[in-house]
Amino acid sequence: MEVKPIQTEDGSHSLYVPELDEHYHSTKGAVQESKHIFIDAGLHYLNLDTIRILEIGFGTGLNAFYTLLESQNRQLNISYTGLEKYPLKTEITSQLNYPELLNHSRLHFDVMHQTKWEEEVNITDTFSLKKIEADLASWSTNEMFDLIYFDAFGPDKQPEMWTSPIFHLMGKCLNSGGVLVTYSAKGDVRRGFKAAGMEIQKIPGPPGKKHMTRAIKI
């Protein structure tokens, strides 16, 4: 899948996919979107010291990298699994400016992208990463998670990622009290996660988006 680097309004990079006419992040700001949706509304919402995270749409690695930084700053032990159907080449990820904008060395960001797929690797003392190359529609797991970052392309671009079987798969692999966060606040999406056994919270979205969804496993 062809991708083209772009710069978003907060100075951080994203990627544009001509085939889907879709961006990996909000053009209003990739870094501020990641912080608002996944860190502030997701990671900070949990009151846990040890956290197992599943990300749907590993993509540029921005959410994983931001989470790694939080694991260091807050002394959290995080085991992170990232699912991705279209892994990016290192010549693309090496151009992304997230470490510089977040005042951190490129070392950990580059290592995350260079590690082998399907293997769990300790990136730091507080953060381990396992990248899985897979199509969510045909993926299954017996693992349980405390937090899910649901960061797939939008329902209008990849409708197969926003179906009842997918919502139930997410609900099934969340621990009781576990949290799922996603940028989409469409009625069908909220109803789908509710039918999968989650309590739905429609909360303020990042700049450029009025609302987002936080779902809590009942």
Steps between C-alpha positions, in 0.01 A plus 500: 500500500651831391541772764615860474647694796325827592530755780200565724404830659686439829824441307494121536507265207232265372448289190249533219363191322389592145330163450261570787515881489572474873757628750658298781430783746301819528634772273436736794793336678622142528676533835222697670242249371700206638538667839133597528341172391738226604711642782267741682166324439642147508827440684447773762146380565626168636622482859746216445877463533522199269307527175449278199415702189374391159518747212297444187690684229866522613572718196769762554565385858405841641253364757744230609786750529292747701396213728863396544586853614211494748617165635834661582357824638242326721693179574234280344571144390345472155472200270397631159363300207462679167295350218569624147385377158729732303843528669691811403850491357782646709580755229158650580508474881856637516368830360232549768575777750320379813812452718621852424162658576468302823856590606629145500781311333412317177651181641189342647275609212734352241550180701122451517484502122809286452403215732373177347131442459325229704765519778464674837794733560593707806552849361567647847484373858134608516374437147484183290368485144360225283407595144265269314448517125140394455158586366273564798207334322681163508697546824416338831666494840469343843686791660320752718568873506435793731492765228429500127601778264258456210675706231388337176425706190155659513170311459441665163843390372530152656146394595616141553688619811183637661266201509318306770751208497787746547324681784432169675861388450616820672252451783604139545870577546450790745530432872207600719535874557727523198480798266482550123553842344445606140464825308167396347179605674257387232173359628553163333844471661375584849206262465733227374730522799203520737360178351840342565459554876652843549380813674531793257626848576475767229768750599662810345727426207835654401527824299295471184275227639204572726473157669680167546407173671621336818354154564537315832458124533219429742 
